[in-house]
Amino acid sequence: MNDSRHPGIDAYIDRLPEWQQEICRDLRSLIHEAEPAIEETIKRTDRPYFVLDGTVCALLAAKDHVNLFLYDGAIVPDPEGIISAGHDNQTARTVAFRRDEPINRPALLAMLRQIVANNRAGGWRKLKAAASRSEGR
């Protein structure tokens, strides 16, 4: 992992119940495994975001789970069906992680790496616009 650990993300995680802390730390590690150049930041006062040439994902703890928002404009394939909400969302989809449920690491790594690749190619908005133009030919 690069040296871009944001102390605000540490503070966010440290406030959570222990089981959510564990999930968030696992996800944080997995995000950096997907792409070590991903940087951490805080948006909306205290929300953990992970960025590289655009937003990649964000964490949000809820009462009974932790959400990982994937900012992909719903263009990254989900062959293993790990997306739990936002299937038709124009900006982000959600993967929910509950206590004692395993993280599908291979599927999530693949999706995160594709989001990074899409960001490096100009972002999902640009890619969607290009796809729409080519369909209109």
N, CA, C and O atoms as a DFTB+ gen file, in Angstrom:
548 C
 N C O
     1  1       0.855      -1.176       0.000
     2  2       0.000       0.000       0.000
     3  2       0.893       1.229       0.000
     4  3       1.945       1.240       0.639
     5  1       0.475       2.254      -0.713
     6  2       1.239       3.493      -0.724
     7  2       1.074       4.216       0.605
     8  3       0.359       3.744       1.489
     9  1       1.724       5.340       0.744
    10  2       1.691       6.081       2.004
    11  2       0.536       7.064       2.066
    12  3       0.625       8.073       2.766
    13  1      -0.533       6.796       1.358
    14  2      -1.642       7.752       1.290
    15  2      -2.747       7.448       2.295
    16  3      -3.888       7.863       2.092
    17  1      -2.436       6.738       3.365
    18  2      -3.449       6.463       4.388
    19  2      -3.893       7.793       4.981
    20  3      -3.076       8.592       5.439
    21  1      -5.168       8.007       4.964
    22  2      -5.723       9.272       5.458
    23  2      -6.140       9.098       6.913
    24  3      -6.899       8.181       7.228
    25  1      -5.656       9.964       7.808
    26  2      -6.020       9.833       9.224
    27  2      -7.518       9.966       9.469
    28  3      -8.032       9.432      10.452
    29  1      -8.221      10.668       8.593
    30  2      -9.672      10.780       8.731
    31  2     -10.370       9.447       8.527
    32  3     -11.412       9.187       9.129
    33  1      -9.800       8.608       7.684
    34  2     -10.381       7.277       7.473
    35  2     -10.119       6.409       8.702
    36  3     -10.990       5.651       9.129
    37  1      -8.924       6.522       9.266
    38  2      -8.643       5.806      10.514
    39  2      -9.651       6.220      11.580
    40  3     -10.203       5.366      12.274
    41  1      -9.895       7.517      11.716
    42  2     -10.833       8.022      12.732
    43  2     -12.245       7.496      12.473
    44  3     -12.942       7.111      13.412
    45  1     -12.673       7.477      11.202
    46  2     -13.998       6.967      10.844
    47  2     -14.133       5.503      11.273
    48  3     -15.113       5.119      11.912
    49  1     -13.138       4.702      10.914
    50  2     -13.182       3.274      11.227
    51  2     -13.132       3.043      12.734
    52  3     -13.854       2.194      13.256
    53  1     -12.294       3.784      13.425
    54  2     -12.125       3.588      14.870
    55  2     -13.402       3.850      15.663
    56  3     -13.548       3.335      16.771
    57  1     -14.328       4.638      15.122
    58  2     -15.593       4.938      15.808
    59  2     -16.621       3.816      15.685
    60  3     -17.628       3.822      16.393
    61  1     -16.386       2.874      14.812
    62  2     -17.366       1.833      14.511
    63  2     -17.283       0.675      15.496
    64  3     -16.273       0.507      16.179
    65  1     -18.356      -0.132      15.569
    66  2     -18.281      -1.372      16.347
    67  2     -17.166      -2.263      15.779
    68  3     -16.820      -2.171      14.602
    69  1     -16.628      -3.104      16.619
    70  2     -15.469      -3.905      16.238
    71  2     -15.685      -4.721      14.959
    72  3     -14.789      -4.801      14.120
    73  1     -16.871      -5.329      14.806
    74  2     -17.110      -6.151      13.620
    75  2     -17.109      -5.299      12.347
    76  3     -16.664      -5.763      11.297
    77  1     -17.602      -4.056      12.429
    78  2     -17.561      -3.171      11.259
    79  2     -16.146      -2.665      11.004
    80  3     -15.746      -2.484       9.854
    81  1     -15.391      -2.438      12.072
    82  2     -13.994      -2.048      11.904
    83  2     -13.245      -3.111      11.101
    84  3     -12.476      -2.800      10.191
    85  1     -13.488      -4.370      11.458
    86  2     -12.814      -5.468      10.766
    87  2     -13.170      -5.488       9.279
    88  3     -12.292      -5.635       8.429
    89  1     -14.449      -5.342       8.973
    90  2     -14.880      -5.319       7.569
    91  2     -14.235      -4.142       6.846
    92  3     -13.695      -4.313       5.753
    93  1     -14.284      -2.960       7.436
    94  2     -13.723      -1.765       6.793
    95  2     -12.220      -1.899       6.566
    96  3     -11.709      -1.502       5.519
    97  1     -11.521      -2.453       7.538
    98  2     -10.068      -2.636       7.372
    99  2      -9.770      -3.656       6.282
   100  3      -8.832      -3.478       5.504
   101  1     -10.565      -4.726       6.221
   102  2     -10.392      -5.710       5.149
   103  2     -10.649      -5.076       3.781
   104  3      -9.890      -5.292       2.836
   105  1     -11.717      -4.299       3.687
   106  2     -12.038      -3.642       2.415
   107  2     -10.958      -2.632       2.036
   108  3     -10.558      -2.553       0.875
   109  1     -10.495      -1.871       3.000
   110  2      -9.446      -0.883       2.744
   111  2      -8.203      -1.568       2.185
   112  3      -7.611      -1.094       1.215
   113  1      -7.816      -2.661       2.785
   114  2      -6.660      -3.418       2.320
   115  2      -6.887      -3.951       0.906
   116  3      -5.995      -3.881       0.061
   117  1      -8.072      -4.479       0.655
   118  2      -8.409      -5.026      -0.653
   119  2      -8.404      -3.932      -1.728
   120  3      -7.959      -4.167      -2.852
   121  1      -8.894      -2.753      -1.387
   122  2      -8.907      -1.627      -2.325
   123  2      -7.484      -1.287      -2.751
   124  3      -7.221      -1.075      -3.935
   125  1      -6.570      -1.233      -1.791
   126  2      -5.176      -0.929      -2.114
   127  2      -4.483      -2.095      -2.805
   128  3      -3.540      -1.885      -3.567
   129  1      -4.933      -3.310      -2.553
   130  2      -4.415      -4.464      -3.284
   131  2      -4.827      -4.389      -4.750
   132  3      -4.051      -4.740      -5.638
   133  1      -6.042      -3.935      -4.996
   134  2      -6.524      -3.812      -6.373
   135  2      -5.665      -2.835      -7.162
   136  3      -5.381      -3.063      -8.338
   137  1      -5.249      -1.743      -6.515
   138  2      -4.401      -0.749      -7.172
   139  2      -3.672       0.050      -6.089
   140  3      -4.274       0.906      -5.441
   141  1      -2.385      -0.223      -5.892
   142  2      -1.633       0.465      -4.846
   143  2      -1.592       1.992      -4.986
   144  3      -1.361       2.689      -3.999
   145  1      -1.811       2.516      -6.187
   146  2      -1.764       3.967      -6.391
   147  2      -3.039       4.678      -5.939
   148  3      -3.076       5.909      -5.928
   149  1      -4.076       3.942      -5.569
   150  2      -5.313       4.569      -5.099
   151  2      -5.002       5.431      -3.881
   152  3      -4.264       5.026      -2.983
   153  1      -5.578       6.621      -3.871
   154  2      -5.395       7.538      -2.750
   155  2      -6.664       7.597      -1.917
   156  3      -7.772       7.414      -2.423
   157  1      -6.481       7.855      -0.634
   158  2      -7.595       7.988       0.297
   159  2      -7.886       9.459       0.533
   160  3      -6.985      10.297       0.542
   161  1      -9.159       9.751       0.724
   162  2      -9.560      11.115       1.038
   163  2     -10.851      11.067       1.852
   164  3     -11.492      10.023       1.978
   165  1     -11.203      12.203       2.386
   166  2     -12.463      12.347       3.109
   167  2     -13.334      13.332       2.337
   168  3     -12.872      14.404       1.947
   169  1     -14.575      12.971       2.122
   170  2     -15.556      13.861       1.495
   171  2     -16.789      13.890       2.379
   172  3     -16.997      12.993       3.197
   173  1     -17.591      14.900       2.218
   174  2     -18.838      15.030       2.986
   175  2     -18.565      14.940       4.494
   176  3     -19.250      14.213       5.214
   177  1     -17.579      15.671       4.950
   178  2     -17.179      15.817       6.344
   179  2     -16.385      14.644       6.899
   180  3     -15.303      14.846       7.449
   181  1     -16.901      13.405       6.769
   182  2     -16.197      12.285       7.394
   183  2     -16.277      10.982       6.604
   184  3     -15.965       9.923       7.148
   185  1     -16.687      11.032       5.339
   186  2     -16.873       9.803       4.565
   187  2     -15.582       9.379       3.862
   188  3     -14.967      10.180       3.157
   189  1     -15.170       8.116       4.052
   190  2     -13.964       7.592       3.394
   191  2     -14.190       7.341       1.901
   192  3     -15.081       6.586       1.512
   193  1     -13.371       7.984       1.085
   194  2     -13.405       7.800      -0.364
   195  2     -12.024       7.353      -0.836
   196  3     -11.001       7.663      -0.225
   197  1     -12.031       6.618      -1.935
   198  2     -10.808       6.110      -2.531
   199  2     -10.810       6.560      -3.990
   200  3     -11.752       6.275      -4.730
   201  1      -9.760       7.258      -4.400
   202  2      -9.751       7.916      -5.700
   203  2      -8.478       7.616      -6.483
   204  3      -7.412       7.394      -5.910
   205  1      -8.616       7.615      -7.783
   206  2      -7.499       7.536      -8.714
   207  2      -8.046       7.921     -10.085
   208  3      -8.783       7.158     -10.709
   209  1      -7.681       9.094     -10.535
   210  2      -8.213       9.622     -11.800
   211  2      -9.737       9.669     -11.763
   212  3     -10.396       9.461     -12.782
   213  1     -10.284       9.937     -10.603
   214  2     -11.723       9.954     -10.365
   215  2     -12.035       9.075      -9.167
   216  3     -11.164       8.376      -8.648
   217  1     -13.271       9.118      -8.740
   218  2     -13.663       8.324      -7.582
   219  2     -13.767       6.859      -7.972
   220  3     -14.360       6.520      -8.996
   221  1     -13.188       5.996      -7.151
   222  2     -13.254       4.553      -7.369
   223  2     -14.360       3.960      -6.493
   224  3     -15.236       3.245      -6.980
   225  1     -14.308       4.270      -5.190
   226  2     -15.283       3.708      -4.267
   227  2     -15.314       4.514      -2.977
   228  3     -14.488       5.399      -2.753
   229  1     -16.296       4.182      -2.128
   230  2     -16.446       4.855      -0.840
   231  2     -17.029       3.866       0.163
   232  3     -17.765       2.950      -0.205
   233  1     -16.691       4.064       1.431
   234  2     -17.215       3.237       2.516
   235  2     -18.299       3.987       3.270
   236  3     -18.228       5.205       3.431
   237  1     -19.301       3.251       3.731
   238  2     -20.311       3.828       4.604
   239  2     -20.860       2.718       5.497
   240  3     -21.460       1.756       5.018
   241  1     -20.646       2.870       6.794
   242  2     -21.181       1.901       7.741
   243  2     -22.640       2.219       8.025
   244  3     -22.998       3.371       8.270
   245  1     -23.476       1.191       7.989
   246  2     -24.893       1.312       8.329
   247  2     -25.127       0.514       9.612
   248  3     -24.190      -0.060      10.169
   249  1     -26.354       0.479      10.071
   250  2     -26.647      -0.177      11.356
   251  2     -26.232      -1.647      11.387
   252  3     -25.612      -2.104      12.347
   253  1     -26.580      -2.385      10.325
   254  2     -26.323      -3.820      10.357
   255  2     -25.404      -4.315       9.246
   256  3     -25.318      -5.519       9.005
   257  1     -24.717      -3.397       8.567
   258  2     -23.808      -3.788       7.493
   259  2     -22.862      -2.639       7.160
   260  3     -22.971      -1.544       7.711
   261  1     -21.942      -2.909       6.257
   262  2     -21.057      -1.884       5.705
   263  2     -21.286      -1.864       4.204
   264  3     -21.271      -2.909       3.553
   265  1     -21.497      -0.677       3.659
   266  2     -21.659      -0.515       2.218
   267  2     -20.340      -0.100       1.587
   268  3     -19.610       0.728       2.131
   269  1     -20.050      -0.679       0.449
   270  2     -18.976      -0.211      -0.411
   271  2     -19.642       0.278      -1.687
   272  3     -20.198      -0.511      -2.451
   273  1     -19.582       1.582      -1.909
   274  2     -20.150       2.181      -3.111
   275  2     -19.108       2.133      -4.214
   276  3     -18.003       2.649      -4.046
   277  1     -19.443       1.525      -5.332
   278  2     -18.552       1.433      -6.485
   279  2     -19.002       2.466      -7.512
   280  3     -20.116       2.393      -8.030
   281  1     -18.137       3.418      -7.801
   282  2     -18.476       4.496      -8.726
   283  2     -18.090       4.090     -10.139
   284  3     -17.000       4.389     -10.626
   285  1     -19.025       3.396     -10.777
   286  2     -18.731       2.833     -12.090
   287  2     -19.809       3.100     -13.127
   288  3     -19.706       2.617     -14.254
   289  1     -20.839       3.855     -12.774
   290  2     -21.894       4.129     -13.739
   291  2     -22.586       2.884     -14.253
   292  3     -23.178       2.902     -15.331
   293  1     -22.518       1.812     -13.499
   294  2     -23.149       0.525     -13.826
   295  2     -22.630      -0.069     -15.133
   296  3     -23.371      -0.742     -15.849
   297  1     -21.343       0.183     -15.447
   298  2     -20.801      -0.397     -16.682
   299  2     -19.826      -1.544     -16.432
   300  3     -19.473      -2.265     -17.365
   301  1     -19.385      -1.722     -15.188
   302  2     -18.466      -2.820     -14.884
   303  2     -19.286      -4.097     -14.705
   304  3     -20.245      -4.113     -13.934
   305  1     -18.920      -5.151     -15.402
   306  2     -19.658      -6.410     -15.268
   307  2     -19.627      -6.953     -13.839
   308  3     -18.652      -6.763     -13.112
   309  1     -20.691      -7.621     -13.453
   310  2     -20.822      -8.238     -12.134
   311  2     -21.231      -9.705     -12.324
   312  3     -22.334     -10.093     -11.937
   313  1     -20.344     -10.524     -12.918
   314  2     -20.737     -11.899     -13.226
   315  2     -21.030     -12.759     -12.010
   316  3     -21.732     -13.764     -12.125
   317  1     -20.508     -12.387     -10.842
   318  2     -20.750     -13.197      -9.641
   319  2     -21.877     -12.649      -8.784
   320  3     -22.163     -13.188      -7.716
   321  1     -22.524     -11.574      -9.245
   322  2     -23.687     -11.034      -8.567
   323  2     -23.415     -10.489      -7.170
   324  3     -24.213     -10.699      -6.256
   325  1     -22.297      -9.794      -6.999
   326  2     -21.981      -9.257      -5.672
   327  2     -22.647      -7.906      -5.406
   328  3     -22.719      -7.473      -4.256
   329  1     -23.132      -7.238      -6.451
   330  2     -23.828      -5.960      -6.271
   331  2     -25.137      -6.231      -5.533
   332  3     -25.914      -7.100      -5.928
   333  1     -25.371      -5.484      -4.464
   334  2     -26.574      -5.710      -3.663
   335  2     -27.623      -4.618      -3.843
   336  3     -28.788      -4.823      -3.501
   337  1     -27.230      -3.458      -4.373
   338  2     -28.193      -2.365      -4.571
   339  2     -27.656      -1.405      -5.627
   340  3     -26.458      -1.356      -5.904
   341  1     -28.581      -0.647      -6.204
   342  2     -28.212       0.370      -7.182
   343  2     -27.953      -0.176      -8.571
   344  3     -27.200       0.425      -9.338
   345  1     -28.555      -1.291      -8.906
   346  2     -28.303      -1.927     -10.200
   347  2     -28.529      -0.979     -11.375
   348  3     -27.806      -1.047     -12.368
   349  1     -29.507      -0.112     -11.276
   350  2     -29.800       0.823     -12.367
   351  2     -29.343       2.243     -12.059
   352  3     -29.698       3.182     -12.772
   353  1     -28.554       2.402     -10.993
   354  2     -28.090       3.724     -10.602
   355  2     -27.151       4.275     -11.667
   356  3     -26.335       3.543     -12.226
   357  1     -27.271       5.545     -11.937
   358  2     -26.462       6.180     -12.979
   359  2     -25.043       6.494     -12.522
   360  3     -24.187       6.776     -13.360
   361  1     -24.769       6.453     -11.223
   362  2     -23.458       6.833     -10.712
   363  2     -22.762       5.702      -9.972
   364  3     -21.629       5.353     -10.304
   365  1     -23.418       5.128      -8.980
   366  2     -22.759       4.143      -8.123
   367  2     -23.677       2.977      -7.805
   368  3     -24.898       3.118      -7.738
   369  1     -23.058       1.826      -7.614
   370  2     -23.758       0.648      -7.142
   371  2     -23.158       0.259      -5.801
   372  3     -22.067       0.708      -5.450
   373  1     -23.861      -0.567      -5.058
   374  2     -23.461      -0.892      -3.704
   375  2     -23.242      -2.386      -3.520
   376  3     -23.988      -3.213      -4.043
   377  1     -22.202      -2.706      -2.766
   378  2     -22.000      -4.057      -2.273
   379  2     -22.104      -3.956      -0.756
   380  3     -21.363      -3.200      -0.126
   381  1     -23.019      -4.715      -0.175
   382  2     -23.219      -4.698       1.279
   383  2     -22.492      -5.876       1.909
   384  3     -22.521      -6.993       1.394
   385  1     -21.840      -5.605       3.031
   386  2     -21.106      -6.631       3.765
   387  2     -21.669      -6.705       5.172
   388  3     -21.702      -5.708       5.893
   389  1     -22.111      -7.892       5.555
   390  2     -22.694      -8.100       6.876
   391  2     -21.750      -8.900       7.758
   392  3     -20.842      -9.582       7.283
   393  1     -21.993      -8.795       9.043
   394  2     -21.184      -9.482      10.048
   395  2     -21.061     -10.970       9.714
   396  3     -22.054     -11.632       9.413
   397  1     -19.857     -11.474       9.770
   398  2     -19.534     -12.893       9.572
   399  2     -19.776     -13.411       8.151
   400  3     -19.725     -14.619       7.923
   401  1     -20.036     -12.519       7.200
   402  2     -20.147     -12.937       5.798
   403  2     -18.787     -12.757       5.125
   404  3     -18.126     -11.734       5.309
   405  1     -18.380     -13.749       4.352
   406  2     -17.089     -13.612       3.669
   407  2     -17.162     -12.580       2.540
   408  3     -18.217     -12.370       1.940
   409  1     -16.039     -11.951       2.268
   410  2     -15.913     -11.022       1.145
   411  2     -15.484     -11.837      -0.067
   412  3     -14.518     -12.595       0.004
   413  1     -16.192     -11.686      -1.172
   414  2     -15.803     -12.356      -2.415
   415  2     -14.638     -11.551      -3.002
   416  3     -14.825     -10.698      -3.870
   417  1     -13.440     -11.845      -2.510
   418  2     -12.250     -11.073      -2.876
   419  2     -11.980     -11.083      -4.387
   420  3     -11.764     -10.016      -4.964
   421  1     -11.984     -12.251      -5.049
   422  2     -11.680     -12.233      -6.486
   423  2     -12.655     -11.366      -7.287
   424  3     -12.235     -10.614      -8.166
   425  1     -13.937     -11.467      -6.991
   426  2     -14.933     -10.687      -7.736
   427  2     -14.768      -9.191      -7.460
   428  3     -14.829      -8.378      -8.383
   429  1     -14.561      -8.831      -6.201
   430  2     -14.409      -7.418      -5.858
   431  2     -13.113      -6.851      -6.418
   432  3     -13.099      -5.726      -6.917
   433  1     -12.025      -7.611      -6.345
   434  2     -10.763      -7.153      -6.940
   435  2     -10.928      -6.895      -8.435
   436  3     -10.455      -5.880      -8.948
   437  1     -11.589      -7.801      -9.124
   438  2     -11.794      -7.631     -10.567
   439  2     -12.592      -6.363     -10.856
   440  3     -12.255      -5.613     -11.772
   441  1     -13.641      -6.122     -10.084
   442  2     -14.469      -4.932     -10.313
   443  2     -13.685      -3.660     -10.014
   444  3     -13.743      -2.702     -10.785
   445  1     -12.956      -3.641      -8.908
   446  2     -12.169      -2.452      -8.564
   447  2     -11.111      -2.169      -9.623
   448  3     -10.898      -1.017     -10.001
   449  1     -10.460      -3.205     -10.092
   450  2      -9.428      -3.014     -11.132
   451  2     -10.041      -2.494     -12.424
   452  3      -9.422      -1.687     -13.118
   453  1     -11.242      -2.941     -12.758
   454  2     -11.906      -2.442     -13.960
   455  2     -12.310      -0.983     -13.792
   456  3     -12.204      -0.201     -14.737
   457  1     -12.772      -0.607     -12.601
   458  2     -13.125       0.795     -12.352
   459  2     -11.893       1.678     -12.501
   460  3     -11.966       2.748     -13.106
   461  1     -10.760       1.240     -11.955
   462  2      -9.515       2.001     -12.098
   463  2      -9.136       2.121     -13.567
   464  3      -8.773       3.204     -14.025
   465  1      -9.215       1.022     -14.310
   466  2      -8.896       1.056     -15.744
   467  2      -9.826       2.020     -16.474
   468  3      -9.381       2.784     -17.330
   469  1     -11.116       1.986     -16.138
   470  2     -12.067       2.901     -16.766
   471  2     -11.742       4.352     -16.413
   472  3     -11.817       5.228     -17.275
   473  1     -11.382       4.613     -15.153
   474  2     -11.007       5.970     -14.760
   475  2      -9.801       6.442     -15.555
   476  3      -9.755       7.585     -16.010
   477  1      -8.832       5.565     -15.718
   478  2      -7.627       5.933     -16.476
   479  2      -7.932       6.160     -17.956
   480  3      -7.201       6.872     -18.644
   481  1      -9.008       5.555     -18.437
   482  2      -9.425       5.732     -19.835
   483  2     -10.356       6.931     -20.003
   484  3     -10.918       7.129     -21.081
   485  1     -10.525       7.723     -18.962
   486  2     -11.347       8.925     -19.064
   487  2     -12.574       8.909     -18.171
   488  3     -13.255       9.927     -18.050
   489  1     -12.873       7.790     -17.550
   490  2     -14.011       7.716     -16.641
   491  2     -15.228       7.091     -17.286
   492  3     -15.367       7.063     -18.509
   493  1     -16.114       6.587     -16.424
   494  2     -17.281       5.871     -16.939
   495  2     -18.202       6.764     -17.750
   496  3     -18.839       6.285     -18.688
   497  1     -18.294       8.055     -17.419
   498  2     -19.167       8.948     -18.200
   499  2     -18.678       9.050     -19.642
   500  3     -19.472       8.972     -20.579
   501  1     -17.383       9.224     -19.814
   502  2     -16.799       9.299     -21.155
   503  2     -16.990       7.977     -21.892
   504  3     -17.331       7.963     -23.075
   505  1     -16.768       6.867     -21.190
   506  2     -16.910       5.558     -21.824
   507  2     -18.356       5.284     -22.229
   508  3     -18.612       4.737     -23.302
   509  1     -19.308       5.669     -21.359
   510  2     -20.724       5.493     -21.703
   511  2     -21.106       6.351     -22.899
   512  3     -21.839       5.899     -23.778
   513  1     -20.611       7.595     -22.939
   514  2     -20.920       8.492     -24.055
   515  2     -20.360       7.926     -25.357
   516  3     -21.029       7.963     -26.390
   517  1     -19.143       7.407     -25.310
   518  2     -18.536       6.807     -26.504
   519  2     -19.325       5.596     -26.963
   520  3     -19.524       5.397     -28.161
   521  1     -19.777       4.781     -26.008
   522  2     -20.566       3.593     -26.361
   523  2     -21.897       4.008     -26.992
   524  3     -22.355       3.378     -27.946
   525  1     -22.517       5.063     -26.464
   526  2     -23.785       5.545     -27.025
   527  2     -23.598       6.060     -28.436
   528  3     -24.430       5.820     -29.312
   529  1     -22.485       6.780     -28.655
   530  2     -22.215       7.296     -30.010
   531  2     -21.992       6.156     -30.985
   532  3     -22.471       6.214     -32.118
   533  1     -21.275       5.119     -30.570
   534  2     -21.002       4.012     -31.485
   535  2     -22.260       3.200     -31.754
   536  3     -22.405       2.634     -32.838
   537  1     -23.176       3.132     -30.785
   538  2     -24.450       2.431     -31.004
   539  2     -25.343       3.186     -31.965
   540  3     -26.167       2.586     -32.656
   541  1     -25.186       4.509     -32.013
   542  2     -26.018       5.342     -32.860
   543  2     -25.602       5.356     -34.324
   544  3     -26.298       5.928     -35.163
   545  1     -24.476       4.731     -34.632
   546  2     -24.001       4.727     -36.023
   547  2     -24.829       3.866     -36.895
   548  3     -24.558       3.758     -38.091
